[in-house]
Amino acid sequence: MRIIRDYQYVEPQDRGASVAIGNFDGVHLGHQAVIDLARAAGGGAPFGVLTFEPHPREYFAPDTPPFRLMSSKARASRLEKLGVERLYELNFNSALAELTPEQFCRRVIADGLGLNHVVVGADFCFGKNRKGTVSDLQRFGDELGFGVTIAEILEYSGGQVSSTAIRQALSDGKPREAAAQLGHWHRIEGPVIGGEQRGRELGYPTANMSIEGLHPPKLGVYAVLVQVLDGEHKGSYHGAASIGVRPMFGENKPNLETFIFDFQGDLYGATLSVALVEYLRPEVKFDGLDALIRQMDADCARARAILSAP
């Protein structure tokens, strides 16, 4: 997959593509449907995704609480797995934010990227102050020579598939409900960072990861599937993980600590992808370390049973 970040400098091989446009946070089933339409509309041309970094919501409201379901790197990895050939990840800055709907279509879609076809959801808005509608996009497409397909909003048993609904499911400790909309497990991906090594002393060494910048799922303990994406221990594993502030030790910055079953080795610096499968219990402050260890024993036994079930 080729990544293009500047619409004003585009190689000839990256022009003429059929693309899906959006933020694609989570790359959920609705996003995948839009991407499939872009693939089908291409007629053999390169197909891709046009998105923005940072997320426009982060740009306009930088002090808002973290809301993203995945980092830009994790999003790119997910899109590549779906077979996306071109990722136009444009820098969302003041110049781009000031473009009117017509200027966006003319300067970015037609002249800059030279796109052949675009696919968007029915609720798509674009241009300065989000004034552009799908009807405007179709009109400009007719004028400027690119095709436009409008995808219907995808529904599931609980309502409309959306990143907002997925965030709510995760906040409620319902990772399976989130997965039903995502089409895959919700994963937290990133490098293993140094910790206090208390888990090692308790007989439960953990791989520590930051969740900074991401929407925090409900704090507590989860049964998880783990992929080590690089290094000598690359592979798939089962485990139990805690997302929380570690009240036993007076710390208050949430992170992710994952205990991988039957694993021995050093994972510092490796990149992990941790999939939340089932919420086991909330984070609790125990009376002492013995009580904490007993609970960890019980958590791991329950997680093993859940993950080994057909």
N, C-alpha and C positions, 0 to 999 in steps of 0.2 A: 504493500500500500504506500502510495506516495502522499506526502503531506505538503500542502501549499499554504503559506501564511500571508502572502501579500498579493492582493488581486491586481496590483499594477505591474507585477513582474511574473508572468506566467509563461512557461515553456509551451511550445506548439503542441507537444504530446499531451498536455494537460488541458487543452481547450476542446470544445465540442462535446463535453460530457453531459450525461443525464444525471441530475442530482436531487437528493432529498434535502430540504432546508429546514433547520430547526436547531434547538439547543441540545436535544437528545440526552438529557440528564437521566441516567439509568438505562438508556437504550431498551425501553420496555416494549411490550407487544405492539402498542400503537406506533411507536417509532419504527419497529421492524416492518410493519405493514407499509408505511410510507417508503421505506428503503426498498422493499420488494417492488413497489410500483415504479420507482426510479430505475431499478434494474430492468424491468420489463419494457419500459418506455424507451430505453436507450437504443434498441435495434442494433446491438453489436458495438455501439460506442462505449467508451469508458463510462462507468457509473460510479457515483460517489455521494458524498455528504458535504453540505455546506453548513458550517456552524461557526461559533464565535467564542473567543477566549480573551479576557475573562467572560463569564456569563454576564449578559447585560444587566441582570438584577444585581450582581456584585458591583458592576461599574457604577450604576446609578445610586445604589444604597450600600456603600462599602461597610457600614457599621451594622448591617442587618445580621441576625444570628446565622451561623452556618446552615446552609440548606441543601448543599449539593449532595447527590447520591453517590457520585463518583468523581474522581479527579480527571483532569483532561487526559492524562496518560492512560488511566484505566478505561476511559471512554474510547480512546484510539485503539486500544487493545481489543475491546469488545467489537468495535466496528470492523476491525481487520478480520476477526473470527467470522463475521458475517459475510465476508468476501468483498467488502468495500475496496475499490481500487484507487480512488482519489479522495483524500480528506482535505477539503478546503477549510482550514481552521483559521479564520481571519481574526486579526488583532482588533478587538472592539475598543475603539478609542474615541476621542472627541470628534475627530474628522468623520468617522463612520457614523457616529450617533447623530450628526447634524445633517446627514443626507436625507433629502425628502424621498418619499416613495418612488417618484419618477427618477430622481438621481440615482437611487440605489439600483433600480432596474437597468438604467442606462450604463452607469459607470462600473458597477460591480458585476451584474449578471451578464449583460450583453458585451460591452466593450472590454472590460477587465478580464473576466474569466472565460468569456466566449461560450457560455453554456448553450447547449442545444435544447434541453428540456429541464423543467423544474417540477418537483412534486412537493406539496405542502399540505398540512392538515387544514380542515375546514375553518378552524379558529385562528389561523395564521394572521398575524399583524406585523407590519414592517415599516421602516422609515422613521423619520423624526417624529417623536411623540406617538409612535405606533399608529400613525394615521392611515397607513396603507392597508387595504383589505384584500381578500382573495379576488374580488371582482376587479380591483385596481390591477392586481398582478396579471390577471388574464388579459386585460385591456392593453397593458404595457407589453405583454408578450406578443400580442398580435402586431403591435406597432414596431417592435424591435426584432422580431424574428425568432423568438424562442417559444417552445410549447409549454403549456401549463396543465398539470393534473391536480385536482383537488381530492384529497383522500378523506373519506368519511371518518368521523370520530369513532374509535373502537370501544365497544361495550363488553363488559364481562358480567358475571353473575351478581357482583356487588355494586355495579354502576359503571361509570365511565372510567376507562383506563387513563391514568394520569400520574405524573410525577408527584403531584400533591397528595393523591390518594395513597401512593406507595409510601411517602414520608409518614403519613398518618398511621398506616399499618405498622411501620417500624417503630414509631413512637409508642404504639399500643402493645409492643412485644409480640407481634403477629407476623413473623418472617415468612410463614407459608402463604399468608394472604398477600404479602408483597410479591412473593415469587409467582403467584398466580397471574399477576399483572405484568411482571417483568418477563416471564417466559424463561427465567433462570433464577438461581439463588441470588439474593442480594449479597454482594461481596465487598469486602474492605481490602484494598490492595495497597501495598507500600513496603518500604524497607524495614527490616528488623533493626531496632535501635537499642542502645544500652539501657539497662534498668538497674534496680537496686539489688538484683539477684536474691531477693527474699524467697522467691519460689523454689530456687535451687536448694536453699537451706531447709525448706519445708518438704522436700521430696517431690516437688512439682515445678521443675524448671519451665519457664514460659518464654515465648518469643513476644517481645513488646513492640507495639506499633502505635504510631500517632494517628488520631482521628481528626486532627486539626483541619478546619476548613470543610469538614463533612457534616451532614446532618447526623446528629447522634441518635442511634437507636435507643430503645428503652434500656436503661442501665440494668445490668444483671449478668447472669451466667447463661450461656448458650451451648447447645450441641452444634459443632461446626465441622465442615469439610475444609481441608487445608490443601492448597497447592503451593509447593515451593517452586517458583518459576525459574530459578537459575541456581547455579552453584552445584557442588558435588552431591547435594541431597535433593536435587530436583525430582519432583514426583508428587503423588497424591496421598493424603493421610487423613485419618479421623482425629478428632480432638474435642476439647472443651475450652471455652474461652469466656473471659470476663471483660465486660465493657463497663468501666466505672472509675470512681475517684479514690478507691482503696481506703475506705473509712477506718480500717484497723490501724492504718499507719499515718493518718492525719493529712493525706495528700488530697488535692481537690481539682486537678486537671485531668479530665477524662482521657483514658487511653484504652487500647485493646491488648489484653494479655492472653496468649493462647498456649495451652498445654497440649502437645501432640502425643497421642498414645504410642507407646512402644517405640519411642524415638530416642536415639542417642546421637549427638553431634552438635556442632557449632553452627548457628544460623545467623550470626551477626553480619549485617550487610546484605544478606540475601533478600530477595523480594518475595513476599508472600501474598497470596490471595485467599482470604478467609471468608467462607460462605456461611451465613447464619441460617441454620436449619430449624432449630426449635428453641424457644425461650424456656429455661428451666426454673429460674427463681430470681427474685430481686437481689440487689446488693445489700448485704447485712453487715453490721458491726458485731463481731462475736466477742464473748467474754474473755477468750484467751486463744492461744495458738492451737491447743489440742482440739477445741471445738471447731476451729476453722479447718483443721486437717480432716476431722471426721466428716464435715460437710463437703469438703473437696472430694473425699473418697466416694461419698454418695452421689455427688454431681457427675463424676466421671463414670461411675457404674451406670447411671441412668443415661448418660450421653452415649455410651457404648451400645446399650440396648436399642436406643432410638436409631442410631446410625447403621446398625447391623440388620435392622428390620427390612424386609423386602419392600 
